[in-house]
Amino acid sequence: MTRRRIRILILTGLISIGGTLLLQLIWLRQAVDLGEREFNEKVVIALTEVVDDIQAMRGDSALVEPVRQQASNFFVANINDTLHPFLLEALLRESFERAALNSEFDYAIYDCFSDSIVYGGRVGDEKEGQSRLPRFEQDGHYFGIRFPDRRADILMSLDRWLLASALQLLVLGTFVYAVVIVLRQKRLSEVREDFINNMTHEFKTPIASIASGAQLLSRSDIGEDPVARKRYLDLILSENERMRRQVEKVMDIATLGSDAGQFQFAPIPVELWVSQCTDAFRPNVEQLGGHIDLSIEPEARSSNATLQGDRTHMDGLLSNLIDNAIRYCGDAPPQVAIRIGRTPSPNPAWRLTVSDRGIGIPQPHLKRVFERFHRVPTGDRHDVKGFGLGLHYAKTIVDAHGGTIHCESTPGEGSAFTVELPMNGHG
């Protein structure tokens, strides 16, 4: 599936699910509003019946103001005289049962003679303490009703709507997760194809060179010429060594991915480690007309200057960084600078810097240089080979040793890789 089709599929899915979710939320809001209106109408009708019953008991035909709603959960009903609270509670219970109002409520009676709330109680959950109702600023007798858990009751009555909305959110989350997985798999598929193509090219070149050298050696005129024979034998050996290194690099990454506990930590003399790795590259750099500058600070030259690590993988770490500095030198001879020292307190660590004056790394690729199989485009240059595994291997080793690695680079001016490793232990 192409990226364009994937984008269309994602956009269509998001619009469909998002639109459905939006409609669901609109319907939920309308249902809440409708539920509140129905509840308020029931309460007003029930309280009006209570007032009518009170007047009928007293033979009072005077007109009173209707029941008024002072807040979303607070109602006030006017009466012309004092009223016994037990009678009011009985009338409220009976009227609310007829109206199918099952919510618990607080009630209170206001006495205008004493200008005070003379009684207040709760009907419903008897375990919960009653709360004091607010005063209603008017003359005359009245009683007030408040529903303390009204909002929760409305939400409970909309359980089906809420369940549907939760399912919609679950569907949306599942879709987003599926999209992320699809994009990740698509990217991995592209990376795999690039790796296979690159690996095929990397192996095809030395194989072809070895085959050509062997064919030339089989010719009698060249096989009897010691100079030519040595040249082609050196070519075969060089290409074979190159292919061996590539195979080892792939195997190292595969092994690290399957077994992270294979490291054998032991004290490594810092000066000896850096010097030996650097010396291994000097002949190649000098052959290319370049130069390697090794700077070891005094604190790293001490016999006690050691770091805890796996020597084999630490050699691989430094070798990869130096090898990259040589291969990405551009058209000029490689100029590599290696510096090892110690960071200042309070958290001292060994700091290794490998810098070059090569082609550099564009800013958009700096954050991805340590990703597996990621290779920085080199434009029209085809002399830079590799699988995009070296820096990923380096970061894997640094992480396993409890250190950090980062890169600073300017296109056309070069790059600098800095590694910081703990002095005692591996984190």
Secondary structure as UniProt FT lines:
FT   HELIX           3..58
FT   STRAND          68..71
FT   TURN            72..73
FT   STRAND          74..79
FT   HELIX           85..98
FT   TURN            99..100
FT   STRAND          105..111
FT   TURN            112..115
FT   STRAND          116..123
FT   TURN            126..127
FT   STRAND          141..146
FT   TURN            148..149
FT   HELIX           150..157
FT   HELIX           159..217
FT   HELIX           220..223
FT   HELIX           226..258
FT   TURN            260..261
FT   STRAND          266..269
FT   HELIX           270..287
FT   TURN            288..289
FT   STRAND          291..296
FT   HELIX           298..301
FT   TURN            303..304
FT   STRAND          306..309
FT   HELIX           311..327
FT   TURN            330..331
FT   STRAND          335..342
FT   TURN            345..346
FT   STRAND          349..356
FT   HELIX           363..366
FT   TURN            367..370
FT   TURN            372..373
FT   TURN            379..380
FT   HELIX           390..400
FT   TURN            401..402
FT   STRAND          404..410
FT   TURN            411..413
FT   STRAND          414..422
//
